[in-house]
Amino acid sequence: MSKTQQTSTERKGRVVALVIAGTMLLWLLAQWAGSKLGLPGRFALLIDFAAIAAFIWAFVVSLQIWRARQDNNSNGQG
């Protein structure tokens, strides 16, 4: 793996980690705030769907990172 590929992969990994952590924190905060403000359940559902979308995105990017590393390892560039 070249240095630029490694840097790109590391950057993607950091972004995925931040998205996962940030999504979880924002979801928890939104659930708490929604219950305190008495928001209707449809808003909670909207927040849930937004969190699911962020987690799916993070999963897809994680798979891309994993596949890129597998391809580089199979080419003997360990």
Sequence and secondary structure as in RCSB ss.txt:
>XXXX:A:sequence
MSKTQQTSTERKGRVVALVIAGTMLLWLLAQWAGSKLGLPGRFALLIDFAAIAAFIWAFVVSLQIWRARQDNNSN
GQG
>XXXX:A:secstr
  HHHHHHHHHHHHHHHHHHHHHHHHHHHHHHHHHHHT  HHHHHHHHHHHHHHHHHHHHHHHHHHHHHHHHHHT
T  
